[in-house]
Amino acid sequence: AMAGEGSTFRLRCSLLGHGQDVRGLTRGLFPEGSFVSVSRDRTARLWAPDGLNRGFTEMHCMSGHSNFVSCVCIIPPSDLYPRGLIATGGNDHNICIFTVDNSAPLYVLKGHKNTVCSLSSGKFGTLLSGSWDTTAKVWLNDRCMMTLQGHTAAIWAVKILPEQGLMLTGSADKTIKLWKAGRCERTFTGHEDCVRGLAILSEMEFLSCANDASVRRWQISGECLQVYYGHTNYIYSISVFPRCKDFVTTGEDRSLRIWKQGECAQTIRLPAQSVWCCCVLDNGDIVVGASDGIIRVFTESLERTASAEEIQAFENELAQASIDPKTGDLGDINADDLPGREHLKDPGTRDGQTRLIKDNGKVEAYQWSVSEGRWIKIGDVVGSSGATQQTSGKVLFEGKEYDYVFTIDVNENGPSYKLPYNITDDPWLTAYNFLQKNDLNPMFLDQVAKFIMDNTKGQTLFSTSNQFSDPFTGAGRYVPGSSSGSSAIPGADPFTGAGRYVPGSASNTVPPVGGVDPFTGMDAYQSAAAKVENIYFPKKDAVTFDQANPTQILGKLKELNGSAAEEHKLTEDDLIILEKLLSATCNTSTETPTAQQLQTLWRAINWPEDIVFPALDILRLSVRHPTVNENFCSEKEHVQFIILLLKFLNPKGKQANQLLALRALCNCFVSHAGQKLMMEQRDEIMTQAIETKSGNNKNIHIALATLTLNYAVCLHKVNNVEGKAQCLSVISTVMEVVQDLEAIFRLLVALGTLISDDTNAVQLAKSLGVDSQIKKYASVSEPAKVKECCRFVLNLL
C-alpha cells in the first residue's frame, strides 16, 4: 500500500550480488515489482520481490559485454516477446538485448564508437541510445534507423517522449536538445555543466539534472519553469514517482534526495561516495545503486520496512564511513572551531541538516532526522591527500568545479568570503580578482596570495578537470532552425525583362504517359463512384520534369550572355552547340549529344549564380538523355557534378537556382548511372535538399517532394533501412511546412511507396508520428487524388 502524506522513507533491504559499482537501474515489467541492475562487474541482474514482502531475489544474471555495463532499459512487450526485452549499454560500445529468461544476449547492436551510457525505449519497438561519441542513435529491432548529430560532447542522457517522434538528449556540452523525426527542433540552455539525467513528467514537461548540482524543470516549448537546489555535488540520476510530479535524485554527495511539491523533503545519506543511479518501482519504493556495489531499496510502507537489526546495521555502516572534506559535501571544515558532543543535544531545524562535532580529536558528521527526532551519525571526516579516481575530487562553488574553495575571514567580526581556486590558476591574479569582486581593500593582496600558496603546497600544475569541459566556443555552430527564411521574391517570378521565361510556370504536372496516371493533374481522374483501387503506390518509376520551351530558354541564355563578364561569355558557336544539345535531348532530333556539347554545357552551368538559371534548365532537360546522364553521373565526373548542384540548393541563394537544381536531381533518376549516383550520395543530397523547404515557394516544394518520391521508388526496390529512415524523416519534416496540395500528394505517394511491403518501415513511420500528421488530408475534397492516396497510406498504418 502507498503510505500517507508526510511519511518518511526507511530502508527496506540491502542487496549484495554485484562485485563493483552499480551504474544503472530500471524497473522491470516481468515479474511484477521487479527491477534490473547493471554494474561495472560487466553483468546485468534481474531482481524479483520475494514472498516475504521485504527482500528481493536475484532471478538471473546476464552477461554479454566485454567491459563495464553503464545503462539499462526495458523494451515494452510485443507479439514476438510478450514479456518485453532488456537492453543494456556498455563501455565496449555495444548494446546487448536480452529476453527476461536467458543469460546470453538475443542480439547485439553495434554502431556507436564509444561508451553507450544511456538508453530509452519508445512505442513500436524503438530504442534510443546516447553515447560518449557525441551521437544518439534510433534503433528499430536489430537495425540502426537514424543517427542524431548536433551535440559537441558526450550524450549522458536520452529519453523518448510520450508524443510520437519526439526525443530528448542531454549532453556534456551543457545543453539538452529536442529532436523530431530525427532533426533537432530546439536546444535548451541553462545548465552550467554536464547534463547527466532526464525524466519525463508529462507530454509537455520534463526534468533534467546535471553536474552543476541543480535540477531543472522544463517545458517542451523551451522555457525553464523552475530550478531546484539541494545537492552539494554532481547529480547523476533522476527518477519520477508514478502518477505525480514528485521525484528522487542521487549524486556524488553520498545522498539520495526525495523531492515533494518542489522541496527537498528528505535526504538519505549512504555509506558510499558516488550514488550513481535510482529508479522508482510501481509501489513507490525507491531503488538506489552506488559505488560500493550494493543495491538498497527504501520504502514508505511500514510493512515493507526492514527489521530493527537491519536498520541498525545500515546506520552502523553509515557511521563508520569516512568522509573526505575535500569533496565539499559538508561545507568548509575547520576542525579547531568545532563544538563537542554536547552540540548534539540541540535538535536540528530541518530534515537532512548536517552538523559536525569534534570528539577526542576526531571529527564526526551527523544528520538530523525529523521523523525520528534524533541525530544519526553519517561518518567520520578524515583528511585527504588528494582526490582518488573514484571521487570527482572537486569542490562545487556557484555550480562550477574547483580544486579548492577557501573561506577567508578578513576581519574578526565581519562576514567570511568564499575564494574558489584551481591549481592551474595564478595565485596573484586569483587574489586580485577576489578582492575586486568583494570590494575589499587591495592592501590585502600579498596576504591573500600567500594564503593561497601556503594552502596549496606541493600541488603540481595539472588540471584534474573532466575530459568533457566543452572545448568549443560555440561560435559558427550550426543550430538547426535558426536560419532565417530565404530572401522572398516579390511575386513568384524571379525574372525581369521582356519575353520572360519562367521556369515551371506552364504547369507543375507531368504530361500524360498514357493510361490514367495520378500525376497528370485533375481532369484525368474524377470518378468517385467507382470502387477506388490503389493506382498510387508503390510507385515503380521515377517522376521527371519534362515540360520545356527550348526557344524561350535559348532566348534567355543569349540575352544573359550579352551582359556576362568576358571570361564567362559564350561564342556564337557555343550557343549553336547548346541549341543542338537541346534539340537532341528534347526529342526533336535523332542526333546523339556529343562530348563537345557536354563540355560547353559544363562551362555554362558554371556561370555566376545570378545568370546561370537558363543553363541549369538546359541541364535539367538534357540529363534525361542516357548519354548525358552517363556522362555527368559516371564514376569520373560525378564528384564535381554533385558539388555543383548542392551549391545551388543553398536556401540563401536564388530561388530559381534552387528550383532548377532540385528538378535536375529528380531527372537524374531516369537512367541507371543517375540512380546509382543519387543513391550513393543520398545522405548529402537529402540533407542539403531539405533546407530548401524554408522558402515557402510552392514550385520548390513540389520539386523537393518529387525528389523524395524518386528516392522512395529506389528504396522500395532495395532494402536499405537507414535510407528509408532518412526518407521518412524528410517526409515528416517537409509535411510540417508544405501547403501546396500537389507537393502533399507527392509526399503521400513517397510515404506509401516506402512503407509498402515493409513492416519495419511501417513501425518506424508510426514511431515518428507520421499517421497523425497526414490524417487531415484524408478529407481534402479537391483534387480527389490527395484524399484517396492518403486513405490508402492510413490503411497501411
Rosetta blueprint (number, residue, H / E / L):
1 A L
2 M L
3 A L
4 G L
5 E L
6 G L
7 S L
8 T L
9 F L
10 R E
11 L E
12 R E
13 C E
14 S E
15 L E
16 L L
17 G L
18 H L
19 G L
20 Q L
21 D L
22 V E
23 R E
24 G E
25 L E
26 T E
27 R E
28 G L
29 L L
30 F L
31 P L
32 E L
33 G L
34 S L
35 F E
36 V E
37 S E
38 V E
39 S E
40 R L
41 D L
42 R L
43 T E
44 A E
45 R E
46 L E
47 W E
48 A E
49 P E
50 D L
51 G L
52 L L
53 N L
54 R L
55 G L
56 F E
57 T E
58 E E
59 M E
60 H E
61 C E
62 M E
63 S E
64 G L
65 H L
66 S L
67 N L
68 F L
69 V E
70 S E
71 C E
72 V E
73 C E
74 I E
75 I E
76 P L
77 P L
78 S L
79 D L
80 L L
81 Y L
82 P L
83 R L
84 G L
85 L E
86 I E
87 A E
88 T E
89 G E
90 G E
91 N L
92 D L
93 H L
94 N L
95 I E
96 C E
97 I E
98 F E
99 T E
100 V L
101 D L
102 N L
103 S L
104 A L
105 P L
106 L L
107 Y E
108 V E
109 L E
110 K L
111 G L
112 H L
113 K L
114 N L
115 T L
116 V E
117 C E
118 S E
119 L E
120 S E
121 S E
122 G L
123 K H
124 F H
125 G H
126 T E
127 L E
128 L E
129 S E
130 G E
131 S E
132 W L
133 D L
134 T L
135 T L
136 A E
137 K E
138 V E
139 W E
140 L E
141 N L
142 D L
143 R E
144 C E
145 M E
146 M E
147 T E
148 L E
149 Q L
150 G L
151 H L
152 T L
153 A L
154 A L
155 I E
156 W E
157 A E
158 V E
159 K E
160 I E
161 L L
162 P L
163 E L
164 Q L
165 G L
166 L E
167 M E
168 L E
169 T E
170 G E
171 S E
172 A L
173 D L
174 K L
175 T L
176 I E
177 K E
178 L E
179 W E
180 K E
181 A L
182 G L
183 R E
184 C E
185 E E
186 R E
187 T E
188 F E
189 T L
190 G L
191 H L
192 E L
193 D L
194 C L
195 V E
196 R E
197 G E
198 L E
199 A E
200 I E
201 L L
202 S L
203 E L
204 M L
205 E E
206 F E
207 L E
208 S E
209 C E
210 A E
211 N L
212 D L
213 A L
214 S E
215 V E
216 R E
217 R E
218 W E
219 Q E
220 I L
221 S L
222 G L
223 E L
224 C E
225 L E
226 Q E
227 V E
228 Y E
229 Y E
230 G L
231 H L
232 T L
233 N L
234 Y L
235 I E
236 Y E
237 S E
238 I E
239 S E
240 V E
241 F L
242 P L
243 R L
244 C L
245 K L
246 D L
247 F E
248 V E
249 T E
250 T E
251 G E
252 E L
253 D L
254 R L
255 S E
256 L E
257 R E
258 I E
259 W E
260 K E
261 Q L
262 G L
263 E E
264 C E
265 A E
266 Q E
267 T E
268 I E
269 R E
270 L L
271 P L
272 A L
273 Q L
274 S L
275 V L
276 W L
277 C E
278 C E
279 C E
280 V E
281 L L
282 D L
283 N L
284 G L
285 D L
286 I E
287 V E
288 V E
289 G E
290 A L
291 S L
292 D L
293 G L
294 I L
295 I E
296 R E
297 V E
298 F E
299 T E
300 E L
301 S L
302 L H
303 E H
304 R H
305 T L
306 A L
307 S L
308 A H
309 E H
310 E H
311 I H
312 Q H
313 A H
314 F H
315 E H
316 N H
317 E H
318 L H
319 A H
320 Q H
321 A L
322 S E
323 I E
324 D L
325 P H
326 K H
327 T H
328 G L
329 D L
330 L L
331 G L
332 D L
333 I L
334 N L
335 A H
336 D H
337 D H
338 L L
339 P L
340 G L
341 R H
342 E H
343 H H
344 L H
345 K H
346 D L
347 P L
348 G L
349 T L
350 R L
351 D L
352 G L
353 Q L
354 T E
355 R E
356 L E
357 I E
358 K E
359 D E
360 N L
361 G L
362 K E
363 V E
364 E E
365 A E
366 Y E
367 Q E
368 W E
369 S E
370 V L
371 S L
372 E L
373 G L
374 R E
375 W E
376 I E
377 K E
378 I E
379 G E
380 D E
381 V E
382 V L
383 G L
384 S L
385 S L
386 G L
387 A L
388 T L
389 Q L
390 Q L
391 T L
392 S L
393 G L
394 K L
395 V E
396 L E
397 F E
398 E L
399 G L
400 K E
401 E E
402 Y E
403 D L
404 Y E
405 V E
406 F E
407 T E
408 I E
409 D E
410 V L
411 N L
412 E L
413 N L
414 G L
415 P L
416 S E
417 Y E
418 K E
419 L E
420 P E
421 Y E
422 N L
423 I L
424 T L
425 D L
426 D L
427 P H
428 W H
429 L H
430 T H
431 A H
432 Y H
433 N H
434 F H
435 L H
436 Q H
437 K H
438 N L
439 D L
440 L L
441 N L
442 P H
443 M H
444 F H
445 L H
446 D H
447 Q H
448 V H
449 A H
450 K H
451 F H
452 I H
453 M H
454 D H
455 N H
456 T L
457 K L
458 G L
459 Q L
460 T L
461 L L
462 F L
463 S L
464 T L
465 S L
466 N L
467 Q L
468 F L
469 S L
470 D L
471 P L
472 F L
473 T L
474 G L
475 A L
476 G L
477 R L
478 Y L
479 V L
480 P L
481 G L
482 S L
483 S L
484 S L
485 G L
486 S L
487 S L
488 A L
489 I L
490 P L
491 G L
492 A L
493 D L
494 P L
495 F L
496 T L
497 G L
498 A L
499 G L
500 R L
501 Y L
502 V L
503 P L
504 G L
505 S L
506 A L
507 S L
508 N L
509 T L
510 V L
511 P L
512 P L
513 V L
514 G L
515 G L
516 V L
517 D L
518 P H
519 F H
520 T H
521 G L
522 M L
523 D L
524 A L
525 Y L
526 Q L
527 S L
528 A L
529 A L
530 A L
531 K L
532 V L
533 E L
534 N L
535 I L
536 Y L
537 F L
538 P L
539 K L
540 K L
541 D L
542 A L
543 V L
544 T L
545 F L
546 D L
547 Q L
548 A L
549 N L
550 P H
551 T H
552 Q H
553 I H
554 L H
555 G H
556 K H
557 L H
558 K H
559 E H
560 L H
561 N H
562 G H
563 S H
564 A L
565 A L
566 E H
567 E H
568 H H
569 K L
570 L L
571 T L
572 E H
573 D H
574 D H
575 L H
576 I H
577 I H
578 L H
579 E H
580 K H
581 L H
582 L H
583 S H
584 A H
585 T H
586 C L
587 N L
588 T L
589 S L
590 T L
591 E L
592 T L
593 P L
594 T L
595 A H
596 Q H
597 Q H
598 L H
599 Q H
600 T H
601 L H
602 W H
603 R H
604 A H
605 I H
606 N L
607 W L
608 P L
609 E L
610 D L
611 I L
612 V L
613 F H
614 P H
615 A H
616 L H
617 D H
618 I H
619 L H
620 R H
621 L H
622 S H
623 V L
624 R L
625 H L
626 P H
627 T H
628 V H
629 N H
630 E H
631 N H
632 F H
633 C H
634 S L
635 E L
636 K L
637 E L
638 H H
639 V H
640 Q H
641 F H
642 I H
643 I H
644 L H
645 L H
646 L H
647 K H
648 F H
649 L L
650 N L
651 P L
652 K L
653 G L
654 K L
655 Q H
656 A H
657 N H
658 Q H
659 L H
660 L H
661 A H
662 L H
663 R H
664 A H
665 L H
666 C H
667 N H
668 C H
669 F L
670 V L
671 S L
672 H H
673 A H
674 G H
675 Q H
676 K H
677 L H
678 M H
679 M H
680 E H
681 Q L
682 R H
683 D H
684 E H
685 I H
686 M H
687 T H
688 Q H
689 A H
690 I H
691 E H
692 T H
693 K H
694 S H
695 G H
696 N L
697 N L
698 K H
699 N H
700 I H
701 H H
702 I H
703 A H
704 L H
705 A H
706 T H
707 L H
708 T H
709 L H
710 N H
711 Y H
712 A H
713 V H
714 C H
715 L H
716 H H
717 K H
718 V L
719 N L
720 N L
721 V H
722 E H
723 G H
724 K H
725 A H
726 Q H
727 C H
728 L H
729 S H
730 V H
731 I H
732 S H
733 T H
734 V H
735 M H
736 E H
737 V H
738 V L
739 Q L
740 D L
741 L H
742 E H
743 A H
744 I H
745 F H
746 R H
747 L H
748 L H
749 V H
750 A H
751 L H
752 G H
753 T H
754 L H
755 I H
756 S L
757 D L
758 D L
759 T H
760 N H
761 A H
762 V H
763 Q H
764 L H
765 A H
766 K H
767 S H
768 L L
769 G L
770 V H
771 D H
772 S H
773 Q H
774 I H
775 K H
776 K H
777 Y H
778 A H
779 S H
780 V L
781 S L
782 E L
783 P L
784 A H
785 K H
786 V H
787 K H
788 E H
789 C H
790 C H
791 R H
792 F H
793 V H
794 L H
795 N H
796 L H
797 L L
